[in-house]
Amino acid sequence: MGRQTAQMALQIIEDGADPAEMPVETSNKLELVINEEMAELLGIDPKSIVLPD
C-alpha cells in the first residue's frame, strides 16, 4: 500500500489534485502471511486458513 499511497501523494503534489475529490482506493495487491508458530500456539491449524475465492 505504500507505493499506491505514494502515487496518490504525487497526484496531489505534482498535479494539484484535491484530496477531498480523489476516490477512495483499496489495495491493488493482497498477500496473506500466516505466522504458523503463533497460529499453533493459539490452537489454530495453519493449513485451515484460506482466502475466500
All heavy atoms as atom14 arrays in JSON, in Angstrom:
{
  "sequence": "MGRQTAQMALQIIEDGADPAEMPVETSNKLELVINEEMAELLGIDPKSIVLPD",
  "atom14_mask": [
    [1, 1, 1, 1, 1, 1, 1, 1, 0, 0, 0, 0, 0, 0],
    [1, 1, 1, 1, 0, 0, 0, 0, 0, 0, 0, 0, 0, 0],
    [1, 1, 1, 1, 1, 1, 1, 1, 1, 1, 1, 0, 0, 0],
    [1, 1, 1, 1, 1, 1, 1, 1, 1, 0, 0, 0, 0, 0],
    [1, 1, 1, 1, 1, 1, 1, 0, 0, 0, 0, 0, 0, 0],
    [1, 1, 1, 1, 1, 0, 0, 0, 0, 0, 0, 0, 0, 0],
    [1, 1, 1, 1, 1, 1, 1, 1, 1, 0, 0, 0, 0, 0],
    [1, 1, 1, 1, 1, 1, 1, 1, 0, 0, 0, 0, 0, 0],
    [1, 1, 1, 1, 1, 0, 0, 0, 0, 0, 0, 0, 0, 0],
    [1, 1, 1, 1, 1, 1, 1, 1, 0, 0, 0, 0, 0, 0],
    [1, 1, 1, 1, 1, 1, 1, 1, 1, 0, 0, 0, 0, 0],
    [1, 1, 1, 1, 1, 1, 1, 1, 0, 0, 0, 0, 0, 0],
    [1, 1, 1, 1, 1, 1, 1, 1, 0, 0, 0, 0, 0, 0],
    [1, 1, 1, 1, 1, 1, 1, 1, 1, 0, 0, 0, 0, 0],
    [1, 1, 1, 1, 1, 1, 1, 1, 0, 0, 0, 0, 0, 0],
    [1, 1, 1, 1, 0, 0, 0, 0, 0, 0, 0, 0, 0, 0],
    [1, 1, 1, 1, 1, 0, 0, 0, 0, 0, 0, 0, 0, 0],
    [1, 1, 1, 1, 1, 1, 1, 1, 0, 0, 0, 0, 0, 0],
    [1, 1, 1, 1, 1, 1, 1, 0, 0, 0, 0, 0, 0, 0],
    [1, 1, 1, 1, 1, 0, 0, 0, 0, 0, 0, 0, 0, 0],
    [1, 1, 1, 1, 1, 1, 1, 1, 1, 0, 0, 0, 0, 0],
    [1, 1, 1, 1, 1, 1, 1, 1, 0, 0, 0, 0, 0, 0],
    [1, 1, 1, 1, 1, 1, 1, 0, 0, 0, 0, 0, 0, 0],
    [1, 1, 1, 1, 1, 1, 1, 0, 0, 0, 0, 0, 0, 0],
    [1, 1, 1, 1, 1, 1, 1, 1, 1, 0, 0, 0, 0, 0],
    [1, 1, 1, 1, 1, 1, 1, 0, 0, 0, 0, 0, 0, 0],
    [1, 1, 1, 1, 1, 1, 0, 0, 0, 0, 0, 0, 0, 0],
    [1, 1, 1, 1, 1, 1, 1, 1, 0, 0, 0, 0, 0, 0],
    [1, 1, 1, 1, 1, 1, 1, 1, 1, 0, 0, 0, 0, 0],
    [1, 1, 1, 1, 1, 1, 1, 1, 0, 0, 0, 0, 0, 0],
    [1, 1, 1, 1, 1, 1, 1, 1, 1, 0, 0, 0, 0, 0],
    [1, 1, 1, 1, 1, 1, 1, 1, 0, 0, 0, 0, 0, 0],
    [1, 1, 1, 1, 1, 1, 1, 0, 0, 0, 0, 0, 0, 0],
    [1, 1, 1, 1, 1, 1, 1, 1, 0, 0, 0, 0, 0, 0],
    [1, 1, 1, 1, 1, 1, 1, 1, 0, 0, 0, 0, 0, 0],
    [1, 1, 1, 1, 1, 1, 1, 1, 1, 0, 0, 0, 0, 0],
    [1, 1, 1, 1, 1, 1, 1, 1, 1, 0, 0, 0, 0, 0],
    [1, 1, 1, 1, 1, 1, 1, 1, 0, 0, 0, 0, 0, 0],
    [1, 1, 1, 1, 1, 0, 0, 0, 0, 0, 0, 0, 0, 0],
    [1, 1, 1, 1, 1, 1, 1, 1, 1, 0, 0, 0, 0, 0],
    [1, 1, 1, 1, 1, 1, 1, 1, 0, 0, 0, 0, 0, 0],
    [1, 1, 1, 1, 1, 1, 1, 1, 0, 0, 0, 0, 0, 0],
    [1, 1, 1, 1, 0, 0, 0, 0, 0, 0, 0, 0, 0, 0],
    [1, 1, 1, 1, 1, 1, 1, 1, 0, 0, 0, 0, 0, 0],
    [1, 1, 1, 1, 1, 1, 1, 1, 0, 0, 0, 0, 0, 0],
    [1, 1, 1, 1, 1, 1, 1, 0, 0, 0, 0, 0, 0, 0],
    [1, 1, 1, 1, 1, 1, 1, 1, 1, 0, 0, 0, 0, 0],
    [1, 1, 1, 1, 1, 1, 0, 0, 0, 0, 0, 0, 0, 0],
    [1, 1, 1, 1, 1, 1, 1, 1, 0, 0, 0, 0, 0, 0],
    [1, 1, 1, 1, 1, 1, 1, 0, 0, 0, 0, 0, 0, 0],
    [1, 1, 1, 1, 1, 1, 1, 1, 0, 0, 0, 0, 0, 0],
    [1, 1, 1, 1, 1, 1, 1, 0, 0, 0, 0, 0, 0, 0],
    [1, 1, 1, 1, 1, 1, 1, 1, 0, 0, 0, 0, 0, 0]
  ],
  "atom14_positions": [
    [[0.82, -1.19, 0.0], [0.0, 0.0, 0.0], [0.86, 1.26, 0.0], [0.37, 2.32, -0.35], [-0.95, -0.02, 1.19], [-1.95, -1.14, 1.09], [-3.58, -0.88, 1.79], [-4.06, 0.7, 1.3], [0.0, 0.0, 0.0], [0.0, 0.0, 0.0], [0.0, 0.0, 0.0], [0.0, 0.0, 0.0], [0.0, 0.0, 0.0], [0.0, 0.0, 0.0]],
    [[2.12, 1.12, 0.37], [2.99, 2.29, 0.4], [3.18, 2.9, -0.97], [3.12, 4.13, -1.13], [0.0, 0.0, 0.0], [0.0, 0.0, 0.0], [0.0, 0.0, 0.0], [0.0, 0.0, 0.0], [0.0, 0.0, 0.0], [0.0, 0.0, 0.0], [0.0, 0.0, 0.0], [0.0, 0.0, 0.0], [0.0, 0.0, 0.0], [0.0, 0.0, 0.0]],
    [[3.39, 2.07, -1.98], [3.57, 2.59, -3.34], [2.29, 3.23, -3.86], [2.32, 4.27, -4.51], [4.0, 1.48, -4.29], [5.4, 1.01, -4.05], [5.77, -0.1, -4.99], [7.02, -0.69, -4.59], [8.02, -0.93, -5.42], [7.88, -0.66, -6.7], [9.13, -1.45, -4.98], [0.0, 0.0, 0.0], [0.0, 0.0, 0.0], [0.0, 0.0, 0.0]],
    [[1.19, 2.6, -3.57], [-0.1, 3.11, -4.01], [-0.37, 4.47, -3.35], [-0.84, 5.41, -4.0], [-1.19, 2.1, -3.67], [-2.5, 2.36, -4.35], [-3.47, 1.18, -4.16], [-3.05, 0.07, -3.81], [-4.72, 1.43, -4.36], [0.0, 0.0, 0.0], [0.0, 0.0, 0.0], [0.0, 0.0, 0.0], [0.0, 0.0, 0.0], [0.0, 0.0, 0.0]],
    [[-0.05, 4.59, -2.08], [-0.23, 5.85, -1.36], [0.71, 6.92, -1.93], [0.32, 8.09, -2.08], [0.04, 5.65, 0.14], [-0.84, 4.64, 0.63], [-0.18, 6.93, 0.92], [0.0, 0.0, 0.0], [0.0, 0.0, 0.0], [0.0, 0.0, 0.0], [0.0, 0.0, 0.0], [0.0, 0.0, 0.0], [0.0, 0.0, 0.0], [0.0, 0.0, 0.0]],
    [[1.93, 6.52, -2.26], [2.89, 7.47, -2.84], [2.39, 7.99, -4.18], [2.54, 9.18, -4.49], [4.25, 6.79, -3.01], [0.0, 0.0, 0.0], [0.0, 0.0, 0.0], [0.0, 0.0, 0.0], [0.0, 0.0, 0.0], [0.0, 0.0, 0.0], [0.0, 0.0, 0.0], [0.0, 0.0, 0.0], [0.0, 0.0, 0.0], [0.0, 0.0, 0.0]],
    [[1.78, 7.13, -4.98], [1.22, 7.57, -6.26], [0.11, 8.59, -6.05], [0.02, 9.59, -6.78], [0.71, 6.37, -7.06], [1.82, 5.49, -7.58], [1.31, 4.22, -8.23], [0.16, 3.84, -8.09], [2.19, 3.55, -8.97], [0.0, 0.0, 0.0], [0.0, 0.0, 0.0], [0.0, 0.0, 0.0], [0.0, 0.0, 0.0], [0.0, 0.0, 0.0]],
    [[-0.7, 8.37, -5.04], [-1.78, 9.32, -4.74], [-1.17, 10.65, -4.26], [-1.64, 11.73, -4.64], [-2.72, 8.74, -3.69], [-3.52, 7.55, -4.18], [-4.56, 6.82, -2.91], [-5.86, 8.04, -2.82], [0.0, 0.0, 0.0], [0.0, 0.0, 0.0], [0.0, 0.0, 0.0], [0.0, 0.0, 0.0], [0.0, 0.0, 0.0], [0.0, 0.0, 0.0]],
    [[-0.12, 10.57, -3.44], [0.54, 11.79, -2.95], [1.12, 12.58, -4.12], [1.04, 13.82, -4.14], [1.62, 11.43, -1.94], [0.0, 0.0, 0.0], [0.0, 0.0, 0.0], [0.0, 0.0, 0.0], [0.0, 0.0, 0.0], [0.0, 0.0, 0.0], [0.0, 0.0, 0.0], [0.0, 0.0, 0.0], [0.0, 0.0, 0.0], [0.0, 0.0, 0.0]],
    [[1.7, 11.89, -5.09], [2.25, 12.58, -6.26], [1.17, 13.28, -7.06], [1.39, 14.37, -7.59], [3.01, 11.59, -7.15], [4.39, 11.19, -6.66], [4.99, 10.11, -7.55], [5.3, 12.39, -6.59], [0.0, 0.0, 0.0], [0.0, 0.0, 0.0], [0.0, 0.0, 0.0], [0.0, 0.0, 0.0], [0.0, 0.0, 0.0], [0.0, 0.0, 0.0]],
    [[0.0, 12.66, -7.14], [-1.11, 13.32, -7.84], [-1.46, 14.64, -7.15], [-1.77, 15.63, -7.81], [-2.34, 12.41, -7.86], [-2.21, 11.21, -8.76], [-3.42, 10.29, -8.67], [-4.32, 10.5, -7.87], [-3.43, 9.26, -9.5], [0.0, 0.0, 0.0], [0.0, 0.0, 0.0], [0.0, 0.0, 0.0], [0.0, 0.0, 0.0], [0.0, 0.0, 0.0]],
    [[-1.39, 14.65, -5.85], [-1.71, 15.86, -5.09], [-0.6, 16.9, -5.26], [-0.86, 18.07, -5.55], [-1.91, 15.52, -3.59], [-3.12, 14.61, -3.42], [-2.04, 16.78, -2.76], [-3.23, 13.93, -2.07], [0.0, 0.0, 0.0], [0.0, 0.0, 0.0], [0.0, 0.0, 0.0], [0.0, 0.0, 0.0], [0.0, 0.0, 0.0], [0.0, 0.0, 0.0]],
    [[0.65, 16.47, -5.1], [1.78, 17.4, -5.12], [2.07, 17.91, -6.54], [2.21, 19.12, -6.75], [3.03, 16.72, -4.53], [2.81, 16.42, -3.05], [4.28, 17.59, -4.73], [3.84, 15.48, -2.45], [0.0, 0.0, 0.0], [0.0, 0.0, 0.0], [0.0, 0.0, 0.0], [0.0, 0.0, 0.0], [0.0, 0.0, 0.0], [0.0, 0.0, 0.0]],
    [[2.18, 17.01, -7.48], [2.6, 17.39, -8.83], [1.45, 17.88, -9.7], [1.62, 18.81, -10.48], [3.29, 16.21, -9.52], [4.61, 15.84, -8.86], [5.32, 14.71, -9.57], [4.73, 14.05, -10.45], [6.49, 14.49, -9.24], [0.0, 0.0, 0.0], [0.0, 0.0, 0.0], [0.0, 0.0, 0.0], [0.0, 0.0, 0.0], [0.0, 0.0, 0.0]],
    [[0.3, 17.23, -9.57], [-0.82, 17.56, -10.46], [-1.83, 18.5, -9.83], [-2.78, 18.92, -10.48], [-1.51, 16.28, -10.93], [-0.57, 15.32, -11.64], [0.42, 15.8, -12.24], [-0.82, 14.1, -11.62], [0.0, 0.0, 0.0], [0.0, 0.0, 0.0], [0.0, 0.0, 0.0], [0.0, 0.0, 0.0], [0.0, 0.0, 0.0], [0.0, 0.0, 0.0]],
    [[-1.67, 18.78, -8.53], [-2.59, 19.66, -7.85], [-3.95, 19.05, -7.58], [-4.94, 19.76, -7.38], [0.0, 0.0, 0.0], [0.0, 0.0, 0.0], [0.0, 0.0, 0.0], [0.0, 0.0, 0.0], [0.0, 0.0, 0.0], [0.0, 0.0, 0.0], [0.0, 0.0, 0.0], [0.0, 0.0, 0.0], [0.0, 0.0, 0.0], [0.0, 0.0, 0.0]],
    [[-4.02, 17.71, -7.54], [-5.3, 17.04, -7.27], [-5.8, 17.42, -5.87], [-5.02, 17.6, -4.95], [-5.14, 15.53, -7.38], [0.0, 0.0, 0.0], [0.0, 0.0, 0.0], [0.0, 0.0, 0.0], [0.0, 0.0, 0.0], [0.0, 0.0, 0.0], [0.0, 0.0, 0.0], [0.0, 0.0, 0.0], [0.0, 0.0, 0.0], [0.0, 0.0, 0.0]],
    [[-7.11, 17.54, -5.75], [-7.74, 17.87, -4.48], [-8.02, 16.56, -3.74], [-8.82, 15.76, -4.21], [-9.03, 18.64, -4.73], [-9.75, 19.02, -3.44], [-9.25, 18.73, -2.35], [-10.84, 19.63, -3.56], [0.0, 0.0, 0.0], [0.0, 0.0, 0.0], [0.0, 0.0, 0.0], [0.0, 0.0, 0.0], [0.0, 0.0, 0.0], [0.0, 0.0, 0.0]],
    [[-7.39, 16.33, -2.58], [-7.6, 15.07, -1.85], [-9.08, 14.8, -1.55], [-9.51, 13.65, -1.54], [-6.8, 15.26, -0.56], [-5.8, 16.31, -0.87], [-6.43, 17.2, -1.9], [0.0, 0.0, 0.0], [0.0, 0.0, 0.0], [0.0, 0.0, 0.0], [0.0, 0.0, 0.0], [0.0, 0.0, 0.0], [0.0, 0.0, 0.0], [0.0, 0.0, 0.0]],
    [[-9.84, 15.85, -1.31], [-11.26, 15.67, -1.0], [-12.04, 15.15, -2.19], [-13.12, 14.56, -2.04], [-11.85, 17.0, -0.53], [0.0, 0.0, 0.0], [0.0, 0.0, 0.0], [0.0, 0.0, 0.0], [0.0, 0.0, 0.0], [0.0, 0.0, 0.0], [0.0, 0.0, 0.0], [0.0, 0.0, 0.0], [0.0, 0.0, 0.0], [0.0, 0.0, 0.0]],
    [[-11.51, 15.35, -3.39], [-12.19, 14.92, -4.61], [-11.66, 13.59, -5.15], [-12.22, 13.03, -6.08], [-12.06, 16.0, -5.7], [-12.66, 17.33, -5.31], [-14.17, 17.24, -5.12], [-14.83, 16.52, -5.89], [-14.67, 17.89, -4.17], [0.0, 0.0, 0.0], [0.0, 0.0, 0.0], [0.0, 0.0, 0.0], [0.0, 0.0, 0.0], [0.0, 0.0, 0.0]],
    [[-10.57, 13.1, -4.56], [-9.98, 11.85, -5.04], [-10.78, 10.66, -4.52], [-11.23, 10.66, -3.37], [-8.52, 11.73, -4.58], [-7.61, 12.78, -5.19], [-5.93, 12.74, -4.56], [-5.36, 11.2, -5.25], [0.0, 0.0, 0.0], [0.0, 0.0, 0.0], [0.0, 0.0, 0.0], [0.0, 0.0, 0.0], [0.0, 0.0, 0.0], [0.0, 0.0, 0.0]],
    [[-10.98, 9.65, -5.36], [-11.74, 8.48, -4.9], [-10.96, 7.67, -3.87], [-9.72, 7.66, -3.86], [-11.93, 7.66, -6.18], [-10.83, 8.08, -7.08], [-10.53, 9.52, -6.73], [0.0, 0.0, 0.0], [0.0, 0.0, 0.0], [0.0, 0.0, 0.0], [0.0, 0.0, 0.0], [0.0, 0.0, 0.0], [0.0, 0.0, 0.0], [0.0, 0.0, 0.0]],
    [[-11.68, 7.01, -3.0], [-11.07, 6.11, -2.03], [-10.58, 4.89, -2.8], [-11.28, 4.36, -3.66], [-12.09, 5.7, -0.95], [-11.51, 4.65, -0.03], [-12.55, 6.91, -0.18], [0.0, 0.0, 0.0], [0.0, 0.0, 0.0], [0.0, 0.0, 0.0], [0.0, 0.0, 0.0], [0.0, 0.0, 0.0], [0.0, 0.0, 0.0], [0.0, 0.0, 0.0]],
    [[-9.37, 4.45, -2.51], [-8.81, 3.29, -3.19], [-8.64, 2.14, -2.21], [-8.45, 2.34, -1.02], [-7.45, 3.63, -3.81], [-7.52, 4.65, -4.91], [-6.2, 4.84, -5.63], [-5.3, 3.97, -5.51], [-6.06, 5.86, -6.31], [0.0, 0.0, 0.0], [0.0, 0.0, 0.0], [0.0, 0.0, 0.0], [0.0, 0.0, 0.0], [0.0, 0.0, 0.0]],
    [[-8.72, 0.95, -2.74], [-8.41, -0.25, -1.97], [-7.11, -0.83, -2.51], [-6.67, -0.46, -3.59], [-9.54, -1.31, -2.07], [-9.74, -1.63, -3.45], [-10.84, -0.77, -1.47], [0.0, 0.0, 0.0], [0.0, 0.0, 0.0], [0.0, 0.0, 0.0], [0.0, 0.0, 0.0], [0.0, 0.0, 0.0], [0.0, 0.0, 0.0], [0.0, 0.0, 0.0]],
    [[-6.53, -1.73, -1.78], [-5.25, -2.31, -2.17], [-5.37, -3.05, -3.49], [-6.31, -3.8, -3.72], [-4.77, -3.27, -1.08], [-3.54, -3.83, -1.45], [0.0, 0.0, 0.0], [0.0, 0.0, 0.0], [0.0, 0.0, 0.0], [0.0, 0.0, 0.0], [0.0, 0.0, 0.0], [0.0, 0.0, 0.0], [0.0, 0.0, 0.0], [0.0, 0.0, 0.0]],
    [[-4.39, -2.81, -4.37], [-4.35, -3.49, -5.66], [-3.8, -4.91, -5.53], [-4.07, -5.76, -6.36], [-3.48, -2.71, -6.65], [-4.09, -1.38, -7.02], [-5.29, -1.19, -6.96], [-3.25, -0.44, -7.4], [0.0, 0.0, 0.0], [0.0, 0.0, 0.0], [0.0, 0.0, 0.0], [0.0, 0.0, 0.0], [0.0, 0.0, 0.0], [0.0, 0.0, 0.0]],
    [[-3.02, -5.13, -4.51], [-2.35, -6.43, -4.34], [-2.43, -6.84, -2.88], [-2.0, -6.09, -2.0], [-0.89, -6.33, -4.78], [-0.12, -7.63, -4.65], [1.32, -7.45, -5.06], [2.1, -8.72, -4.82], [3.52, -8.56, -5.09], [0.0, 0.0, 0.0], [0.0, 0.0, 0.0], [0.0, 0.0, 0.0], [0.0, 0.0, 0.0], [0.0, 0.0, 0.0]],
    [[-2.98, -8.0, -2.62], [-3.06, -8.51, -1.25], [-2.24, -9.78, -1.12], [-2.19, -10.59, -2.04], [-4.51, -8.82, -0.87], [-5.47, -7.64, -0.83], [-6.88, -8.13, -0.55], [-5.05, -6.64, 0.23], [0.0, 0.0, 0.0], [0.0, 0.0, 0.0], [0.0, 0.0, 0.0], [0.0, 0.0, 0.0], [0.0, 0.0, 0.0], [0.0, 0.0, 0.0]],
    [[-1.6, -9.93, 0.01], [-0.8, -11.13, 0.27], [-1.11, -11.6, 1.68], [-1.03, -10.83, 2.64], [0.68, -10.79, 0.14], [1.59, -11.97, 0.38], [3.06, -11.59, 0.25], [3.37, -10.46, -0.15], [3.89, -12.44, 0.57], [0.0, 0.0, 0.0], [0.0, 0.0, 0.0], [0.0, 0.0, 0.0], [0.0, 0.0, 0.0], [0.0, 0.0, 0.0]],
    [[-1.49, -12.86, 1.81], [-1.77, -13.44, 3.1], [-0.49, -14.06, 3.66], [0.13, -14.9, 3.01], [-2.86, -14.51, 2.99], [-3.19, -15.28, 4.28], [-3.76, -14.33, 5.32], [-4.15, -16.41, 3.99], [0.0, 0.0, 0.0], [0.0, 0.0, 0.0], [0.0, 0.0, 0.0], [0.0, 0.0, 0.0], [0.0, 0.0, 0.0], [0.0, 0.0, 0.0]],
    [[-0.09, -13.61, 4.84], [1.09, -14.15, 5.5], [0.62, -14.69, 6.85], [-0.01, -13.97, 7.63], [2.17, -13.07, 5.71], [3.37, -13.64, 6.44], [2.58, -12.48, 4.37], [0.0, 0.0, 0.0], [0.0, 0.0, 0.0], [0.0, 0.0, 0.0], [0.0, 0.0, 0.0], [0.0, 0.0, 0.0], [0.0, 0.0, 0.0], [0.0, 0.0, 0.0]],
    [[0.91, -15.95, 7.1], [0.46, -16.6, 8.33], [1.67, -16.9, 9.21], [2.63, -17.52, 8.77], [-0.29, -17.91, 8.02], [-1.52, -17.6, 7.17], [-0.66, -18.64, 9.3], [-2.18, -18.82, 6.58], [0.0, 0.0, 0.0], [0.0, 0.0, 0.0], [0.0, 0.0, 0.0], [0.0, 0.0, 0.0], [0.0, 0.0, 0.0], [0.0, 0.0, 0.0]],
    [[1.6, -16.46, 10.45], [2.62, -16.79, 11.43], [2.23, -18.18, 11.97], [1.38, -18.3, 12.85], [2.64, -15.73, 12.54], [3.69, -16.01, 13.58], [4.03, -17.16, 13.86], [4.2, -14.95, 14.19], [0.0, 0.0, 0.0], [0.0, 0.0, 0.0], [0.0, 0.0, 0.0], [0.0, 0.0, 0.0], [0.0, 0.0, 0.0], [0.0, 0.0, 0.0]],
    [[2.82, -19.2, 11.39], [2.44, -20.58, 11.72], [2.7, -20.92, 13.18], [1.89, -21.6, 13.82], [3.16, -21.56, 10.79], [2.7, -21.43, 9.35], [3.32, -22.47, 8.43], [3.89, -23.47, 8.93], [3.23, -22.28, 7.22], [0.0, 0.0, 0.0], [0.0, 0.0, 0.0], [0.0, 0.0, 0.0], [0.0, 0.0, 0.0], [0.0, 0.0, 0.0]],
    [[3.79, -20.41, 13.73], [4.1, -20.69, 15.13], [3.02, -20.12, 16.05], [2.54, -20.79, 16.97], [5.46, -20.11, 15.49], [5.89, -20.39, 16.91], [7.26, -19.79, 17.25], [7.98, -19.36, 16.33], [7.58, -19.75, 18.44], [0.0, 0.0, 0.0], [0.0, 0.0, 0.0], [0.0, 0.0, 0.0], [0.0, 0.0, 0.0], [0.0, 0.0, 0.0]],
    [[2.6, -18.88, 15.8], [1.58, -18.25, 16.63], [0.23, -18.94, 16.43], [-0.52, -19.14, 17.4], [1.46, -16.76, 16.31], [0.44, -16.04, 17.18], [0.7, -16.21, 18.97], [2.18, -15.27, 19.21], [0.0, 0.0, 0.0], [0.0, 0.0, 0.0], [0.0, 0.0, 0.0], [0.0, 0.0, 0.0], [0.0, 0.0, 0.0], [0.0, 0.0, 0.0]],
    [[-0.08, -19.3, 15.2], [-1.35, -19.99, 14.94], [-1.42, -21.29, 15.75], [-2.44, -21.57, 16.39], [-1.49, -20.29, 13.45], [0.0, 0.0, 0.0], [0.0, 0.0, 0.0], [0.0, 0.0, 0.0], [0.0, 0.0, 0.0], [0.0, 0.0, 0.0], [0.0, 0.0, 0.0], [0.0, 0.0, 0.0], [0.0, 0.0, 0.0], [0.0, 0.0, 0.0]],
    [[-0.34, -22.03, 15.75], [-0.32, -23.28, 16.51], [-0.43, -23.02, 18.01], [-1.12, -23.76, 18.72], [0.94, -24.07, 16.17], [0.89, -24.65, 14.75], [2.17, -25.33, 14.32], [3.15, -25.35, 15.1], [2.19, -25.83, 13.18], [0.0, 0.0, 0.0], [0.0, 0.0, 0.0], [0.0, 0.0, 0.0], [0.0, 0.0, 0.0], [0.0, 0.0, 0.0]],
    [[0.22, -21.96, 18.5], [0.11, -21.63, 19.91], [-1.32, -21.26, 20.29], [-1.75, -21.48, 21.43], [1.05, -20.46, 20.27], [2.54, -20.8, 20.33], [3.37, -19.52, 20.48], [2.83, -21.76, 21.47], [0.0, 0.0, 0.0], [0.0, 0.0, 0.0], [0.0, 0.0, 0.0], [0.0, 0.0, 0.0], [0.0, 0.0, 0.0], [0.0, 0.0, 0.0]],
    [[-2.07, -20.71, 19.32], [-3.47, -20.35, 19.56], [-4.42, -21.5, 19.29], [-5.63, -21.36, 19.4], [-3.85, -19.16, 18.67], [-3.13, -17.84, 18.99], [-3.42, -16.81, 17.91], [-3.54, -17.33, 20.36], [0.0, 0.0, 0.0], [0.0, 0.0, 0.0], [0.0, 0.0, 0.0], [0.0, 0.0, 0.0], [0.0, 0.0, 0.0], [0.0, 0.0, 0.0]],
    [[-3.86, -22.66, 18.92], [-4.69, -23.84, 18.66], [-5.35, -23.82, 17.29], [-6.37, -24.47, 17.08], [0.0, 0.0, 0.0], [0.0, 0.0, 0.0], [0.0, 0.0, 0.0], [0.0, 0.0, 0.0], [0.0, 0.0, 0.0], [0.0, 0.0, 0.0], [0.0, 0.0, 0.0], [0.0, 0.0, 0.0], [0.0, 0.0, 0.0], [0.0, 0.0, 0.0]],
    [[-4.77, -23.07, 16.36], [-5.31, -23.0, 15.02], [-4.41, -23.78, 14.07], [-3.18, -23.61, 14.08], [-5.38, -21.51, 14.54], [-6.26, -20.7, 15.48], [-5.86, -21.42, 13.1], [-6.16, -19.2, 15.27], [0.0, 0.0, 0.0], [0.0, 0.0, 0.0], [0.0, 0.0, 0.0], [0.0, 0.0, 0.0], [0.0, 0.0, 0.0], [0.0, 0.0, 0.0]],
    [[-5.0, -24.6, 13.24], [-4.23, -25.33, 12.23], [-3.94, -24.36, 11.1], [-4.85, -23.9, 10.4], [-5.04, -26.52, 11.71], [-4.31, -27.28, 10.62], [-3.12, -27.03, 10.38], [-4.96, -28.15, 10.0], [0.0, 0.0, 0.0], [0.0, 0.0, 0.0], [0.0, 0.0, 0.0], [0.0, 0.0, 0.0], [0.0, 0.0, 0.0], [0.0, 0.0, 0.0]],
    [[-2.66, -24.01, 10.88], [-2.32, -23.03, 9.83], [-2.83, -23.43, 8.45], [-3.15, -22.57, 7.65], [-0.8, -22.97, 9.87], [-0.41, -23.5, 11.19], [-1.48, -24.47, 11.59], [0.0, 0.0, 0.0], [0.0, 0.0, 0.0], [0.0, 0.0, 0.0], [0.0, 0.0, 0.0], [0.0, 0.0, 0.0], [0.0, 0.0, 0.0], [0.0, 0.0, 0.0]],
    [[-2.92, -24.7, 8.2], [-3.38, -25.16, 6.88], [-4.88, -24.93, 6.68], [-5.37, -24.98, 5.57], [-3.01, -26.62, 6.7], [-1.51, -26.86, 6.59], [-1.19, -28.32, 6.5], [0.27, -28.61, 6.39], [1.15, -28.06, 7.38], [0.0, 0.0, 0.0], [0.0, 0.0, 0.0], [0.0, 0.0, 0.0], [0.0, 0.0, 0.0], [0.0, 0.0, 0.0]],
    [[-5.59, -24.68, 7.79], [-7.04, -24.43, 7.67], [-7.35, -22.99, 7.29], [-8.5, -22.67, 6.99], [-7.74, -24.76, 9.0], [-7.4, -23.81, 9.99], [0.0, 0.0, 0.0], [0.0, 0.0, 0.0], [0.0, 0.0, 0.0], [0.0, 0.0, 0.0], [0.0, 0.0, 0.0], [0.0, 0.0, 0.0], [0.0, 0.0, 0.0], [0.0, 0.0, 0.0]],
    [[-6.35, -22.13, 7.28], [-6.56, -20.72, 6.95], [-6.44, -20.54, 5.45], [-5.38, -20.75, 4.87], [-5.55, -19.83, 7.69], [-5.62, -20.06, 9.2], [-5.77, -18.36, 7.33], [-4.53, -19.39, 9.98], [0.0, 0.0, 0.0], [0.0, 0.0, 0.0], [0.0, 0.0, 0.0], [0.0, 0.0, 0.0], [0.0, 0.0, 0.0], [0.0, 0.0, 0.0]],
    [[-7.54, -20.15, 4.82], [-7.54, -19.93, 3.36], [-8.28, -18.65, 3.06], [-9.14, -18.19, 3.8], [-8.21, -21.12, 2.63], [-7.4, -22.39, 2.77], [-9.63, -21.33, 3.1], [0.0, 0.0, 0.0], [0.0, 0.0, 0.0], [0.0, 0.0, 0.0], [0.0, 0.0, 0.0], [0.0, 0.0, 0.0], [0.0, 0.0, 0.0], [0.0, 0.0, 0.0]],
    [[-7.94, -18.06, 1.92], [-8.65, -16.87, 1.45], [-9.9, -17.31, 0.7], [-9.87, -18.3, -0.05], [-7.77, -16.06, 0.5], [-6.63, -15.28, 1.13], [-5.78, -14.62, 0.04], [-7.17, -14.22, 2.05], [0.0, 0.0, 0.0], [0.0, 0.0, 0.0], [0.0, 0.0, 0.0], [0.0, 0.0, 0.0], [0.0, 0.0, 0.0], [0.0, 0.0, 0.0]],
    [[-11.0, -16.59, 0.87], [-12.19, -16.93, 0.08], [-11.95, -16.63, -1.4], [-11.15, -15.75, -1.73], [-13.27, -16.02, 0.67], [-12.55, -14.95, 1.39], [-11.2, -15.48, 1.75], [0.0, 0.0, 0.0], [0.0, 0.0, 0.0], [0.0, 0.0, 0.0], [0.0, 0.0, 0.0], [0.0, 0.0, 0.0], [0.0, 0.0, 0.0], [0.0, 0.0, 0.0]],
    [[-12.62, -17.34, -2.26], [-12.46, -17.12, -3.71], [-13.04, -15.81, -4.15], [-13.9, -15.22, -3.75], [-13.11, -18.24, -4.5], [-12.33, -19.55, -4.32], [-11.13, -19.47, -4.06], [-12.94, -20.61, -4.45], [0.0, 0.0, 0.0], [0.0, 0.0, 0.0], [0.0, 0.0, 0.0], [0.0, 0.0, 0.0], [0.0, 0.0, 0.0], [0.0, 0.0, 0.0]]
  ]
}
